[in-house]
């Protein structure tokens, strides 16, 4: 897990659990909206919606997803790694943020927004501009 406390963002690997993420972010005085079961993977919970204790204050975990590194078929029998964010493959990011339990591709890493404990205003998601939500 890589935390940028100034930008209030964290980039996590696909195997990190929600409890591990919450614990590491708390050390930086940050919080992240997650589900309610600590042993569940943060990436899967985020892409499945991520409804938890901080949802009313920070939005759902998927609303705070700022990008993803995904693996897609390249059409030649191989695979290609794509980096998605609001500027690169924003349509895929939009699908990952709004598709709930959709299974578009394997994810190897996802950056997410961390919030300062008790000092931020409620999150307002901004969907990718190229696709309606």
Backbone as ProteinMPNN parsed JSONL, in Angstrom:
{"seq_chain_A": "XXXXXXXXXXXXXXXXXXXXXXXXXXXXXXXXXXXXXXXXXXXXXXXXXXXXXXXXXXXXXXXXXXXXXXXXXXXXXXXXXXXXXXXXXXXXXXXXXXXXXXXXXXXXXXXXXXXXXXXXXXXXXXXXXXXXX", "coords_chain_A": {"N_chain_A": [[0.854, -1.175, 0.0], [0.598, 2.145, -0.901], [0.71, 5.326, 0.396], [-0.247, 8.658, 0.005], [-0.226, 11.176, 1.935], [-0.508, 13.929, 1.719], [-1.944, 14.363, -0.677], [-4.059, 12.867, 0.044], [-4.546, 10.228, -0.829], [-4.472, 6.728, -1.583], [-2.796, 3.936, -2.896], [-3.501, 0.68, -3.54], [-2.752, -2.829, -3.451], [-4.319, -5.668, -5.016], [-4.705, -7.709, -3.154], [-4.994, -6.707, -0.571], [-6.637, -6.492, 2.549], [-9.719, -5.081, 3.873], [-9.455, -4.435, 6.607], [-6.661, -4.264, 6.893], [-6.178, -2.043, 5.246], [-7.682, 0.005, 6.517], [-6.359, 0.107, 8.986], [-3.712, 0.856, 8.234], [-4.217, 3.349, 7.028], [-5.283, 4.769, 9.183], [-3.035, 5.228, 10.692], [-1.965, 7.333, 9.332], [-3.72, 9.298, 9.891], [-5.997, 9.181, 8.307], [-9.038, 8.147, 6.708], [-11.022, 5.637, 5.1], [-13.806, 4.816, 3.138], [-15.305, 1.751, 3.493], [-16.442, -1.659, 3.315], [-18.105, -3.611, 5.882], [-16.812, -5.822, 6.927], [-13.769, -6.832, 7.978], [-12.022, -8.839, 6.929], [-12.484, -9.091, 4.252], [-11.406, -8.509, 0.914], [-10.152, -5.326, -0.052], [-10.172, -4.336, -2.699], [-12.113, -5.934, -4.07], [-14.363, -5.38, -2.475], [-14.605, -2.631, -2.918], [-15.125, -2.505, -5.703], [-17.489, -3.836, -5.695], [-19.215, -2.059, -4.651], [-19.041, -1.19, -1.865], [-20.34, -0.531, 0.708], [-20.609, 0.81, 3.856], [-19.832, 1.753, 7.291], [-19.043, 4.471, 7.047], [-20.355, 5.409, 4.83], [-22.544, 7.254, 4.572], [-21.285, 9.629, 5.175], [-18.92, 9.786, 3.577], [-19.582, 8.709, 1.124], [-20.04, 5.842, -1.038], [-17.575, 3.213, -1.347], [-16.947, 2.699, -4.051], [-17.559, 5.14, -5.189], [-15.406, 6.675, -4.536], [-13.307, 5.724, -5.94], [-10.514, 6.354, -7.867], [-9.063, 5.417, -9.958], [-7.781, 2.529, -11.732], [-5.773, -0.346, -12.236], [-5.992, -2.589, -14.71], [-6.421, -5.837, -16.251], [-6.784, -6.843, -19.525], [-8.021, -8.745, -22.321], [-5.998, -8.912, -25.241], [-6.738, -9.476, -27.808], [-5.163, -11.125, -29.323], [-4.785, -13.499, -28.153], [-3.347, -13.014, -25.952], [-2.671, -10.833, -23.157], [-3.265, -7.502, -21.9], [-2.177, -4.807, -19.89], [-4.032, -2.192, -18.592], [-4.153, 1.187, -17.589], [-6.451, 2.925, -15.84], [-8.138, 5.996, -15.367], [-9.531, 9.269, -14.765], [-8.607, 10.491, -17.048], [-7.514, 8.562, -18.713], [-8.778, 5.919, -20.435], [-11.356, 6.432, -19.404], [-13.954, 5.549, -19.711], [-13.863, 2.872, -18.959], [-13.162, 3.157, -16.279], [-15.46, 4.443, -15.364], [-17.287, 2.336, -15.728], [-16.228, 0.459, -13.912], [-16.623, 1.84, -11.518], [-19.386, 2.127, -11.389], [-20.651, -0.266, -11.853], [-21.26, -2.076, -9.909], [-21.296, -5.38, -8.93], [-19.98, -6.117, -11.248], [-17.85, -7.891, -13.552], [-15.388, -7.017, -15.115], [-12.665, -7.359, -15.637], [-9.558, -8.792, -14.434], [-8.151, -7.137, -11.598], [-5.183, -5.512, -10.702], [-4.198, -3.495, -9.157], [-5.455, -0.717, -7.282], [-6.01, 2.725, -6.999], [-7.317, 4.769, -4.401], [-9.381, 7.179, -2.751], [-8.401, 8.685, 0.227], [-9.679, 10.007, 3.253], [-9.446, 12.715, 5.532], [-9.632, 12.109, 8.99], [-12.616, 13.05, 10.266], [-12.467, 15.722, 9.352], [-13.111, 16.393, 6.771], [-15.428, 17.484, 4.239], [-18.535, 15.939, 3.232], [-18.199, 13.34, 0.764], [-18.499, 13.823, -2.717], [-19.201, 12.238, -5.553], [-17.624, 12.289, -8.737], [-18.461, 11.374, -11.757], [-16.83, 9.861, -14.588], [-16.397, 11.976, -17.386], [-16.995, 11.188, -19.97], [-19.014, 9.331, -20.103], [-22.442, 8.782, -19.44], [-24.042, 8.606, -16.21]], "CA_chain_A": [[0.0, 0.0, 0.0], [1.342, 3.41, -0.992], [-0.146, 6.408, 0.871], [0.178, 10.042, -0.182], [-1.039, 11.877, 2.928], [-0.787, 15.283, 1.246], [-3.029, 14.264, -1.662], [-5.087, 12.039, 0.668], [-4.824, 9.08, -1.695], [-3.741, 5.495, -1.318], [-2.822, 2.947, -3.959], [-3.442, -0.605, -2.855], [-2.739, -4.045, -4.248], [-5.6, -6.38, -5.034], [-4.821, -8.65, -2.044], [-5.11, -6.034, 0.718], [-7.971, -6.578, 3.155], [-10.267, -3.824, 4.376], [-8.87, -4.169, 7.917], [-5.285, -3.794, 6.675], [-6.244, -0.687, 4.695], [-8.165, 0.923, 7.561], [-5.294, 0.217, 9.983], [-2.609, 1.638, 7.666], [-4.669, 4.728, 6.826], [-5.451, 5.4, 10.498], [-1.7, 5.679, 11.108], [-1.734, 8.603, 8.623], [-4.884, 10.105, 10.247], [-6.918, 9.142, 7.174], [-10.068, 7.107, 6.748], [-11.54, 5.267, 3.792], [-15.083, 4.133, 3.247], [-15.177, 0.343, 3.13], [-17.539, -2.476, 3.815], [-18.114, -3.79, 7.33], [-16.094, -7.041, 7.315], [-12.351, -6.561, 7.789], [-11.264, -9.87, 6.22], [-12.803, -9.018, 2.829], [-10.452, -7.721, 0.143], [-10.586, -3.954, -0.314], [-10.452, -4.152, -4.13], [-13.407, -6.54, -4.371], [-15.419, -4.633, -1.784], [-14.75, -1.341, -3.597], [-15.772, -2.713, -6.995], [-18.827, -4.326, -5.422], [-19.992, -0.96, -4.076], [-18.366, -0.713, -0.675], [-21.275, 0.111, 1.627], [-20.165, 0.572, 5.224], [-20.148, 2.711, 8.35], [-18.776, 5.854, 6.645], [-20.997, 5.679, 3.545], [-23.339, 8.492, 4.58], [-20.38, 10.773, 5.278], [-17.912, 9.808, 2.511], [-20.028, 8.042, -0.087], [-19.649, 4.435, -1.134], [-16.18, 3.035, -1.743], [-16.817, 2.826, -5.503], [-17.624, 6.567, -5.519], [-14.1, 7.258, -4.237], [-12.305, 5.095, -6.797], [-9.962, 7.346, -8.797], [-8.387, 4.746, -11.061], [-7.533, 1.101, -11.554], [-4.899, -1.044, -13.181], [-6.76, -3.783, -15.042], [-5.869, -6.718, -17.27], [-7.792, -7.145, -20.535], [-7.554, -9.528, -23.461], [-5.495, -8.013, -26.289], [-7.251, -9.891, -29.103], [-4.219, -12.025, -29.99], [-4.576, -14.627, -27.258], [-2.568, -12.531, -24.818], [-3.328, -9.878, -22.27], [-2.683, -6.167, -21.841], [-2.472, -4.058, -18.672], [-4.491, -0.827, -18.847], [-4.251, 2.08, -16.438], [-7.648, 3.734, -16.012], [-8.423, 7.12, -14.476], [-10.438, 10.187, -15.458], [-8.01, 10.92, -18.322], [-7.106, 7.394, -19.492], [-9.796, 4.863, -20.421], [-12.347, 6.876, -18.427], [-15.162, 4.738, -19.845], [-13.671, 1.677, -18.136], [-13.245, 3.584, -14.883], [-16.872, 4.66, -15.101], [-17.908, 1.016, -15.589], [-15.768, -0.134, -12.656], [-17.211, 2.58, -10.397], [-20.838, 2.067, -11.327], [-21.197, -1.538, -12.282], [-21.538, -2.98, -8.788], [-20.544, -6.629, -8.942], [-19.535, -6.452, -12.599], [-16.544, -8.535, -13.62], [-14.845, -6.589, -16.388], [-11.314, -7.878, -15.831], [-8.794, -8.857, -13.173], [-7.513, -5.894, -11.164], [-3.941, -5.774, -9.994], [-3.937, -2.388, -8.233], [-6.441, 0.355, -7.381], [-5.868, 3.868, -6.098], [-8.579, 5.193, -3.818], [-9.259, 8.438, -2.036], [-8.467, 8.658, 1.682], [-10.249, 11.228, 3.809], [-8.969, 13.052, 6.867], [-10.597, 11.717, 10.015], [-13.467, 14.055, 10.866], [-12.27, 17.107, 8.933], [-13.53, 16.599, 5.384], [-16.848, 17.558, 3.933], [-18.966, 14.687, 2.621], [-17.719, 13.085, -0.6], [-19.413, 13.937, -3.845], [-18.499, 11.569, -6.642], [-17.638, 12.932, -10.047], [-18.261, 10.303, -12.73], [-16.07, 10.196, -15.793], [-17.205, 12.874, -18.212], [-17.313, 10.654, -21.288], [-20.117, 8.397, -20.046], [-23.496, 9.164, -18.488], [-24.204, 7.68, -15.093]], "C_chain_A": [[0.896, 1.232, 0.0], [0.379, 4.544, -0.635], [0.511, 7.746, 0.577], [-0.719, 10.88, 0.733], [-1.396, 13.284, 2.474], [-1.96, 15.293, 0.269], [-4.23, 13.497, -1.114], [-5.526, 10.91, -0.258], [-3.993, 7.894, -1.239], [-3.879, 4.597, -2.527], [-2.583, 1.596, -3.307], [-3.397, -1.747, -3.856], [-4.052, -4.786, -4.095], [-5.774, -7.316, -3.844], [-4.999, -8.023, -0.674], [-6.528, -6.159, 1.272], [-8.42, -5.198, 3.627], [-9.65, -3.455, 5.723], [-7.437, -3.656, 7.776], [-5.272, -2.362, 6.152], [-6.649, 0.323, 5.759], [-7.07, 1.154, 8.601], [-4.148, 1.088, 9.472], [-3.003, 3.099, 7.473], [-4.848, 5.462, 8.152], [-4.117, 5.921, 11.016], [-1.336, 7.011, 10.462], [-2.85, 9.608, 8.924], [-5.849, 10.258, 9.072], [-7.93, 8.029, 7.383], [-10.504, 6.824, 5.324], [-12.876, 4.565, 4.013], [-14.909, 2.709, 2.717], [-16.454, -0.375, 3.528], [-17.379, -2.671, 5.317], [-17.35, -5.007, 7.814], [-14.622, -6.885, 6.969], [-11.588, -7.579, 6.973], [-11.517, -9.876, 4.713], [-11.772, -8.143, 2.124], [-11.001, -6.345, -0.187], [-10.949, -3.754, -1.786], [-11.821, -4.714, -4.492], [-14.557, -5.801, -3.721], [-15.667, -3.294, -2.467], [-15.506, -1.514, -4.91], [-17.178, -3.283, -6.849], [-19.715, -3.268, -4.795], [-19.316, -0.362, -2.866], [-19.263, 0.079, 0.252], [-20.858, -0.216, 3.049], [-20.51, 1.708, 6.15], [-19.97, 4.169, 7.937], [-19.488, 6.259, 5.357], [-21.792, 6.981, 3.541], [-22.441, 9.724, 4.571], [-19.463, 10.902, 4.058], [-18.386, 9.246, 1.181], [-19.593, 6.584, -0.068], [-18.208, 4.345, -1.61], [-16.006, 3.209, -3.25], [-16.884, 4.282, -5.953], [-16.269, 7.253, -5.358], [-12.971, 6.647, -5.065], [-11.817, 6.103, -7.835], [-9.245, 6.722, -9.975], [-8.235, 3.273, -10.757], [-6.538, 0.635, -12.604], [-5.598, -2.366, -13.453], [-6.066, -4.564, -16.147], [-7.002, -7.086, -18.222], [-7.178, -8.016, -21.625], [-7.102, -8.573, -24.559], [-5.929, -8.421, -27.692], [-6.329, -10.834, -29.858], [-3.948, -13.27, -29.155], [-3.752, -14.256, -26.039], [-3.374, -11.561, -23.985], [-2.563, -8.562, -22.274], [-3.104, -5.511, -20.521], [-2.864, -2.644, -19.07], [-4.545, -0.057, -17.538], [-5.438, 3.0, -16.696], [-7.697, 4.835, -14.959], [-9.322, 8.072, -15.256], [-9.909, 10.641, -16.81], [-7.642, 9.763, -19.242], [-8.137, 6.283, -19.333], [-10.887, 5.19, -19.4], [-13.653, 6.09, -18.53], [-15.062, 3.461, -19.021], [-13.731, 2.022, -16.651], [-14.705, 3.795, -14.492], [-17.584, 3.32, -14.884], [-17.502, 0.359, -14.275], [-16.412, 0.547, -11.445], [-18.71, 2.353, -10.279], [-21.445, 0.728, -11.602], [-21.524, -2.48, -11.136], [-20.683, -4.22, -8.894], [-20.148, -7.066, -10.344], [-18.15, -7.063, -12.576], [-15.944, -8.224, -14.973], [-13.479, -7.179, -16.666], [-10.649, -8.039, -14.48], [-8.18, -7.499, -12.856], [-6.244, -6.241, -10.413], [-3.604, -4.684, -8.997], [-5.036, -1.357, -8.4], [-6.06, 1.503, -6.462], [-7.244, 4.281, -5.612], [-8.335, 6.459, -3.025], [-9.361, 8.182, -0.543], [-8.995, 9.986, 2.162], [-9.654, 11.473, 5.189], [-10.041, 12.685, 7.877], [-11.323, 12.924, 10.577], [-13.311, 15.472, 10.353], [-12.721, 17.392, 7.515], [-15.033, 16.799, 5.282], [-17.255, 16.251, 3.27], [-18.504, 14.57, 1.171], [-18.842, 13.285, -1.595], [-18.688, 13.338, -5.028], [-18.652, 12.365, -7.933], [-17.407, 11.841, -11.072], [-17.437, 10.797, -13.915], [-16.954, 10.964, -16.75], [-17.624, 12.264, -19.546], [-18.517, 9.712, -21.276], [-21.172, 8.883, -19.073], [-23.592, 8.166, -17.352], [-25.64, 7.611, -14.686]], "O_chain_A": [[1.827, 1.343, 0.797], [-0.653, 4.708, -1.286], [1.691, 7.943, 0.868], [-1.832, 11.248, 0.355], [-2.471, 13.785, 2.804], [-2.859, 16.128, 0.375], [-5.293, 13.477, -1.733], [-6.719, 10.67, -0.446], [-2.953, 8.046, -0.597], [-4.955, 4.504, -3.119], [-1.588, 1.395, -2.611], [-3.931, -1.648, -4.961], [-4.804, -4.551, -3.149], [-6.907, -7.692, -3.543], [-5.143, -8.75, 0.309], [-7.503, -5.955, 0.549], [-7.616, -4.275, 3.762], [-9.351, -2.285, 5.962], [-7.045, -2.715, 8.466], [-4.441, -1.556, 6.572], [-6.028, 1.378, 5.887], [-6.875, 2.284, 9.049], [-3.664, 1.961, 10.193], [-2.198, 3.993, 7.732], [-4.587, 6.663, 8.229], [-4.072, 6.942, 11.703], [-0.493, 7.742, 10.983], [-2.921, 10.658, 8.285], [-6.439, 11.32, 8.869], [-7.697, 7.09, 8.144], [-10.37, 7.674, 4.444], [-13.039, 3.81, 4.971], [-14.416, 2.51, 1.607], [-17.41, 0.23, 4.013], [-16.596, -1.966, 5.953], [-17.247, -5.21, 9.023], [-14.265, -6.813, 5.793], [-10.579, -7.224, 6.364], [-10.837, -10.589, 3.975], [-11.318, -7.144, 2.682], [-12.167, -6.204, -0.556], [-11.929, -3.074, -2.091], [-12.609, -4.039, -5.155], [-15.607, -5.613, -4.335], [-16.815, -2.864, -2.586], [-16.429, -0.752, -5.198], [-17.972, -3.216, -7.787], [-20.859, -3.554, -4.443], [-19.043, 0.838, -2.833], [-18.979, 1.239, 0.551], [-20.762, -1.388, 3.415], [-21.372, 2.532, 5.845], [-20.691, 5.03, 8.439], [-19.245, 7.35, 4.842], [-21.709, 7.739, 2.575], [-22.812, 10.755, 4.012], [-19.251, 12.008, 3.56], [-17.649, 9.306, 0.197], [-18.861, 6.157, 0.825], [-17.682, 5.285, -2.205], [-15.022, 3.804, -3.689], [-16.324, 4.629, -6.992], [-16.015, 8.289, -5.972], [-11.809, 7.017, -4.902], [-12.616, 6.646, -8.597], [-8.856, 7.431, -10.904], [-8.527, 2.825, -9.648], [-6.482, 1.166, -13.713], [-5.781, -3.174, -12.543], [-5.236, -4.029, -16.881], [-8.048, -7.576, -17.796], [-5.963, -8.019, -21.821], [-7.738, -7.544, -24.79], [-5.533, -7.783, -28.668], [-6.688, -11.3, -30.94], [-2.997, -14.007, -29.417], [-3.49, -15.103, -25.185], [-4.597, -11.482, -24.095], [-1.378, -8.511, -22.606], [-4.25, -5.646, -20.092], [-2.131, -1.971, -19.795], [-4.94, -0.596, -16.504], [-5.435, 3.768, -17.658], [-7.338, 4.619, -13.801], [-9.828, 7.702, -16.316], [-10.679, 11.127, -17.639], [-7.475, 9.969, -20.444], [-8.344, 5.768, -18.234], [-11.294, 4.326, -18.623], [-14.382, 5.974, -17.545], [-16.054, 3.012, -18.448], [-14.288, 1.264, -15.857], [-15.133, 3.375, -13.417], [-18.389, 3.185, -13.963], [-18.34, -0.235, -13.595], [-16.712, -0.116, -10.452], [-19.252, 2.384, -9.174], [-22.669, 0.599, -11.584], [-22.02, -3.582, -11.372], [-19.457, -4.12, -8.943], [-19.996, -8.26, -10.6], [-17.36, -6.781, -11.675], [-15.979, -9.056, -15.88], [-13.159, -7.472, -17.818], [-11.119, -7.486, -13.485], [-7.737, -6.792, -13.761], [-6.229, -7.153, -9.586], [-2.812, -4.908, -8.082], [-5.51, -1.13, -9.513], [-5.812, 1.29, -5.275], [-8.229, 4.154, -6.34], [-7.198, 6.767, -2.67], [-10.303, 7.532, -0.089], [-8.766, 11.006, 1.512], [-9.391, 10.526, 5.929], [-11.226, 12.923, 7.645], [-10.727, 13.736, 11.285], [-13.971, 16.37, 10.876], [-12.71, 18.55, 7.097], [-15.8, 16.341, 6.129], [-16.39, 15.52, 2.788], [-18.428, 15.562, 0.446], [-19.996, 12.949, -1.329], [-17.667, 13.87, -5.466], [-19.668, 13.017, -8.174], [-16.269, 11.409, -11.253], [-17.367, 11.994, -14.193], [-18.132, 10.642, -16.909], [-18.532, 12.785, -20.192], [-18.998, 9.328, -22.343], [-20.836, 9.351, -17.986], [-23.253, 6.995, -17.526], [-25.983, 6.881, -13.756]]}, "name": "protein", "num_of_chains": 1, "seq": "XXXXXXXXXXXXXXXXXXXXXXXXXXXXXXXXXXXXXXXXXXXXXXXXXXXXXXXXXXXXXXXXXXXXXXXXXXXXXXXXXXXXXXXXXXXXXXXXXXXXXXXXXXXXXXXXXXXXXXXXXXXXXXXXXXXXX"}
